[in-house]
Amino acid sequence: MKGYDTSNGYMGYVEGKYILFASEQEYFEFMED
């Protein structure tokens, strides 16, 4: 898992591309599923 903060939220790396999440926490929860 990797990503970075932006002014719009958290860009998380998912399956070869970055997806914008509301927060880093949402990204981690998404990746746990």
mmJSON file of the N, C-alpha and C atoms, coordinates in Angstrom:
{"data_MODEL":{"atom_site":{
"group_PDB":["ATOM","ATOM","ATOM","ATOM","ATOM","ATOM","ATOM","ATOM","ATOM","ATOM","ATOM","ATOM","ATOM","ATOM","ATOM","ATOM","ATOM","ATOM","ATOM","ATOM","ATOM","ATOM","ATOM","ATOM","ATOM","ATOM","ATOM","ATOM","ATOM","ATOM","ATOM","ATOM","ATOM","ATOM","ATOM","ATOM","ATOM","ATOM","ATOM","ATOM","ATOM","ATOM","ATOM","ATOM","ATOM","ATOM","ATOM","ATOM","ATOM","ATOM","ATOM","ATOM","ATOM","ATOM","ATOM","ATOM","ATOM","ATOM","ATOM","ATOM","ATOM","ATOM","ATOM","ATOM","ATOM","ATOM","ATOM","ATOM","ATOM","ATOM","ATOM","ATOM","ATOM","ATOM","ATOM","ATOM","ATOM","ATOM","ATOM","ATOM","ATOM","ATOM","ATOM","ATOM","ATOM","ATOM","ATOM","ATOM","ATOM","ATOM","ATOM","ATOM","ATOM","ATOM","ATOM","ATOM","ATOM","ATOM","ATOM"],
"id":[1,2,3,4,5,6,7,8,9,10,11,12,13,14,15,16,17,18,19,20,21,22,23,24,25,26,27,28,29,30,31,32,33,34,35,36,37,38,39,40,41,42,43,44,45,46,47,48,49,50,51,52,53,54,55,56,57,58,59,60,61,62,63,64,65,66,67,68,69,70,71,72,73,74,75,76,77,78,79,80,81,82,83,84,85,86,87,88,89,90,91,92,93,94,95,96,97,98,99],
"type_symbol":["N","C","C","N","C","C","N","C","C","N","C","C","N","C","C","N","C","C","N","C","C","N","C","C","N","C","C","N","C","C","N","C","C","N","C","C","N","C","C","N","C","C","N","C","C","N","C","C","N","C","C","N","C","C","N","C","C","N","C","C","N","C","C","N","C","C","N","C","C","N","C","C","N","C","C","N","C","C","N","C","C","N","C","C","N","C","C","N","C","C","N","C","C","N","C","C","N","C","C"],
"label_atom_id":["N","CA","C","N","CA","C","N","CA","C","N","CA","C","N","CA","C","N","CA","C","N","CA","C","N","CA","C","N","CA","C","N","CA","C","N","CA","C","N","CA","C","N","CA","C","N","CA","C","N","CA","C","N","CA","C","N","CA","C","N","CA","C","N","CA","C","N","CA","C","N","CA","C","N","CA","C","N","CA","C","N","CA","C","N","CA","C","N","CA","C","N","CA","C","N","CA","C","N","CA","C","N","CA","C","N","CA","C","N","CA","C","N","CA","C"],
"label_alt_id":[null,null,null,null,null,null,null,null,null,null,null,null,null,null,null,null,null,null,null,null,null,null,null,null,null,null,null,null,null,null,null,null,null,null,null,null,null,null,null,null,null,null,null,null,null,null,null,null,null,null,null,null,null,null,null,null,null,null,null,null,null,null,null,null,null,null,null,null,null,null,null,null,null,null,null,null,null,null,null,null,null,null,null,null,null,null,null,null,null,null,null,null,null,null,null,null,null,null,null],
"label_comp_id":["MET","MET","MET","LYS","LYS","LYS","GLY","GLY","GLY","TYR","TYR","TYR","ASP","ASP","ASP","THR","THR","THR","SER","SER","SER","ASN","ASN","ASN","GLY","GLY","GLY","TYR","TYR","TYR","MET","MET","MET","GLY","GLY","GLY","TYR","TYR","TYR","VAL","VAL","VAL","GLU","GLU","GLU","GLY","GLY","GLY","LYS","LYS","LYS","TYR","TYR","TYR","ILE","ILE","ILE","LEU","LEU","LEU","PHE","PHE","PHE","ALA","ALA","ALA","SER","SER","SER","GLU","GLU","GLU","GLN","GLN","GLN","GLU","GLU","GLU","TYR","TYR","TYR","PHE","PHE","PHE","GLU","GLU","GLU","PHE","PHE","PHE","MET","MET","MET","GLU","GLU","GLU","ASP","ASP","ASP"],
"label_asym_id":["A","A","A","A","A","A","A","A","A","A","A","A","A","A","A","A","A","A","A","A","A","A","A","A","A","A","A","A","A","A","A","A","A","A","A","A","A","A","A","A","A","A","A","A","A","A","A","A","A","A","A","A","A","A","A","A","A","A","A","A","A","A","A","A","A","A","A","A","A","A","A","A","A","A","A","A","A","A","A","A","A","A","A","A","A","A","A","A","A","A","A","A","A","A","A","A","A","A","A"],
"label_entity_id":["1","1","1","1","1","1","1","1","1","1","1","1","1","1","1","1","1","1","1","1","1","1","1","1","1","1","1","1","1","1","1","1","1","1","1","1","1","1","1","1","1","1","1","1","1","1","1","1","1","1","1","1","1","1","1","1","1","1","1","1","1","1","1","1","1","1","1","1","1","1","1","1","1","1","1","1","1","1","1","1","1","1","1","1","1","1","1","1","1","1","1","1","1","1","1","1","1","1","1"],
"label_seq_id":[1,1,1,2,2,2,3,3,3,4,4,4,5,5,5,6,6,6,7,7,7,8,8,8,9,9,9,10,10,10,11,11,11,12,12,12,13,13,13,14,14,14,15,15,15,16,16,16,17,17,17,18,18,18,19,19,19,20,20,20,21,21,21,22,22,22,23,23,23,24,24,24,25,25,25,26,26,26,27,27,27,28,28,28,29,29,29,30,30,30,31,31,31,32,32,32,33,33,33],
"pdbx_PDB_ins_code":[null,null,null,null,null,null,null,null,null,null,null,null,null,null,null,null,null,null,null,null,null,null,null,null,null,null,null,null,null,null,null,null,null,null,null,null,null,null,null,null,null,null,null,null,null,null,null,null,null,null,null,null,null,null,null,null,null,null,null,null,null,null,null,null,null,null,null,null,null,null,null,null,null,null,null,null,null,null,null,null,null,null,null,null,null,null,null,null,null,null,null,null,null,null,null,null,null,null,null],
"Cartn_x":[0.844,0.0,0.879,0.482,1.188,0.259,0.618,-0.2,0.39,-0.324,0.151,-1.029,-0.85,-1.889,-1.954,-3.162,-3.37,-4.332,-4.533,-5.474,-6.912,-7.169,-8.529,-8.789,-7.755,-7.919,-6.638,-6.774,-5.618,-5.616,-4.52,-4.389,-3.76,-4.56,-4.078,-3.851,-2.78,-2.424,-3.175,-4.004,-4.838,-4.736,-4.226,-4.191,-3.625,-2.504,-1.817,-2.187,-3.112,-3.466,-3.799,-3.776,-4.115,-5.597,-6.223,-7.632,-7.733,-8.573,-8.733,-9.685,-9.206,-10.02,-10.194,-11.219,-11.48,-10.358,-9.742,-8.691,-7.808,-6.648,-5.757,-6.444,-7.254,-7.98,-8.926,-9.627,-10.533,-9.768,-8.587,-7.759,-7.374,-6.922,-6.542,-7.728,-8.89,-10.084,-10.476,-10.351,-10.648,-9.721,-8.441,-7.463,-7.599,-8.202,-8.394,-9.467,-10.422,-11.526,-11.053],
"Cartn_y":[-1.191,0.0,1.24,2.2,3.471,4.56,5.783,6.907,8.19,9.272,10.573,11.514,12.461,13.442,14.5,14.955,16.069,17.054,18.19,19.178,18.673,17.678,17.151,15.896,15.329,14.092,13.289,11.97,11.083,10.251,10.34,9.554,8.208,7.157,5.818,5.009,4.215,3.405,2.079,1.836,0.632,0.005,-1.225,-1.998,-1.208,-0.558,0.096,1.542,2.084,3.496,4.141,5.457,6.194,6.551,6.352,6.678,7.652,8.669,9.664,9.158,9.158,8.802,10.031,10.008,11.147,11.314,10.184,10.231,9.004,9.053,7.898,6.715,6.991,5.934,5.199,5.938,5.295,4.399,4.855,4.043,2.726,2.793,1.566,0.63,1.174,0.34,-0.292,0.454,-0.064,-1.23,-1.088,-2.113,-3.356,-3.227,-4.381,-5.322,-4.806,-5.638,-6.649],
"Cartn_z":[0.0,0.0,0.0,-0.791,-0.801,-1.289,-0.985,-1.387,-0.839,-1.062,-0.594,-0.384,0.537,0.824,-0.267,-0.559,-1.486,-0.828,-1.459,-0.921,-0.97,-1.826,-1.977,-1.16,-0.546,0.199,0.159,0.066,0.066,-1.206,-1.96,-3.182,-2.829,-2.906,-2.597,-3.859,-3.862,-5.027,-4.98,-5.994,-6.046,-7.431,-7.489,-8.735,-9.911,-9.706,-10.805,-11.064,-10.279,-10.463,-9.124,-9.12,-7.905,-7.898,-6.749,-6.558,-5.387,-5.541,-4.484,-3.406,-2.167,-1.008,-0.131,0.717,1.602,2.624,3.017,4.027,3.899,4.549,4.565,5.241,6.266,6.966,6.011,5.17,4.205,3.244,2.85,1.958,2.623,3.877,4.571,4.733,5.045,5.191,3.859,2.775,1.441,1.1,1.419,1.074,1.944,3.118,4.0,3.487,2.725,2.217,1.188],
"occupancy":[1.0,1.0,1.0,1.0,1.0,1.0,1.0,1.0,1.0,1.0,1.0,1.0,1.0,1.0,1.0,1.0,1.0,1.0,1.0,1.0,1.0,1.0,1.0,1.0,1.0,1.0,1.0,1.0,1.0,1.0,1.0,1.0,1.0,1.0,1.0,1.0,1.0,1.0,1.0,1.0,1.0,1.0,1.0,1.0,1.0,1.0,1.0,1.0,1.0,1.0,1.0,1.0,1.0,1.0,1.0,1.0,1.0,1.0,1.0,1.0,1.0,1.0,1.0,1.0,1.0,1.0,1.0,1.0,1.0,1.0,1.0,1.0,1.0,1.0,1.0,1.0,1.0,1.0,1.0,1.0,1.0,1.0,1.0,1.0,1.0,1.0,1.0,1.0,1.0,1.0,1.0,1.0,1.0,1.0,1.0,1.0,1.0,1.0,1.0],
"B_iso_or_equiv":[0.0,0.0,0.0,0.0,0.0,0.0,0.0,0.0,0.0,0.0,0.0,0.0,0.0,0.0,0.0,0.0,0.0,0.0,0.0,0.0,0.0,0.0,0.0,0.0,0.0,0.0,0.0,0.0,0.0,0.0,0.0,0.0,0.0,0.0,0.0,0.0,0.0,0.0,0.0,0.0,0.0,0.0,0.0,0.0,0.0,0.0,0.0,0.0,0.0,0.0,0.0,0.0,0.0,0.0,0.0,0.0,0.0,0.0,0.0,0.0,0.0,0.0,0.0,0.0,0.0,0.0,0.0,0.0,0.0,0.0,0.0,0.0,0.0,0.0,0.0,0.0,0.0,0.0,0.0,0.0,0.0,0.0,0.0,0.0,0.0,0.0,0.0,0.0,0.0,0.0,0.0,0.0,0.0,0.0,0.0,0.0,0.0,0.0,0.0],
"pdbx_formal_charge":[null,null,null,null,null,null,null,null,null,null,null,null,null,null,null,null,null,null,null,null,null,null,null,null,null,null,null,null,null,null,null,null,null,null,null,null,null,null,null,null,null,null,null,null,null,null,null,null,null,null,null,null,null,null,null,null,null,null,null,null,null,null,null,null,null,null,null,null,null,null,null,null,null,null,null,null,null,null,null,null,null,null,null,null,null,null,null,null,null,null,null,null,null,null,null,null,null,null,null],
"auth_seq_id":[1,1,1,2,2,2,3,3,3,4,4,4,5,5,5,6,6,6,7,7,7,8,8,8,9,9,9,10,10,10,11,11,11,12,12,12,13,13,13,14,14,14,15,15,15,16,16,16,17,17,17,18,18,18,19,19,19,20,20,20,21,21,21,22,22,22,23,23,23,24,24,24,25,25,25,26,26,26,27,27,27,28,28,28,29,29,29,30,30,30,31,31,31,32,32,32,33,33,33],
"auth_comp_id":["MET","MET","MET","LYS","LYS","LYS","GLY","GLY","GLY","TYR","TYR","TYR","ASP","ASP","ASP","THR","THR","THR","SER","SER","SER","ASN","ASN","ASN","GLY","GLY","GLY","TYR","TYR","TYR","MET","MET","MET","GLY","GLY","GLY","TYR","TYR","TYR","VAL","VAL","VAL","GLU","GLU","GLU","GLY","GLY","GLY","LYS","LYS","LYS","TYR","TYR","TYR","ILE","ILE","ILE","LEU","LEU","LEU","PHE","PHE","PHE","ALA","ALA","ALA","SER","SER","SER","GLU","GLU","GLU","GLN","GLN","GLN","GLU","GLU","GLU","TYR","TYR","TYR","PHE","PHE","PHE","GLU","GLU","GLU","PHE","PHE","PHE","MET","MET","MET","GLU","GLU","GLU","ASP","ASP","ASP"],
"auth_asym_id":["A","A","A","A","A","A","A","A","A","A","A","A","A","A","A","A","A","A","A","A","A","A","A","A","A","A","A","A","A","A","A","A","A","A","A","A","A","A","A","A","A","A","A","A","A","A","A","A","A","A","A","A","A","A","A","A","A","A","A","A","A","A","A","A","A","A","A","A","A","A","A","A","A","A","A","A","A","A","A","A","A","A","A","A","A","A","A","A","A","A","A","A","A","A","A","A","A","A","A"],
"auth_atom_id":["N","CA","C","N","CA","C","N","CA","C","N","CA","C","N","CA","C","N","CA","C","N","CA","C","N","CA","C","N","CA","C","N","CA","C","N","CA","C","N","CA","C","N","CA","C","N","CA","C","N","CA","C","N","CA","C","N","CA","C","N","CA","C","N","CA","C","N","CA","C","N","CA","C","N","CA","C","N","CA","C","N","CA","C","N","CA","C","N","CA","C","N","CA","C","N","CA","C","N","CA","C","N","CA","C","N","CA","C","N","CA","C","N","CA","C"],
"pdbx_PDB_model_num":[1,1,1,1,1,1,1,1,1,1,1,1,1,1,1,1,1,1,1,1,1,1,1,1,1,1,1,1,1,1,1,1,1,1,1,1,1,1,1,1,1,1,1,1,1,1,1,1,1,1,1,1,1,1,1,1,1,1,1,1,1,1,1,1,1,1,1,1,1,1,1,1,1,1,1,1,1,1,1,1,1,1,1,1,1,1,1,1,1,1,1,1,1,1,1,1,1,1,1]
}}}
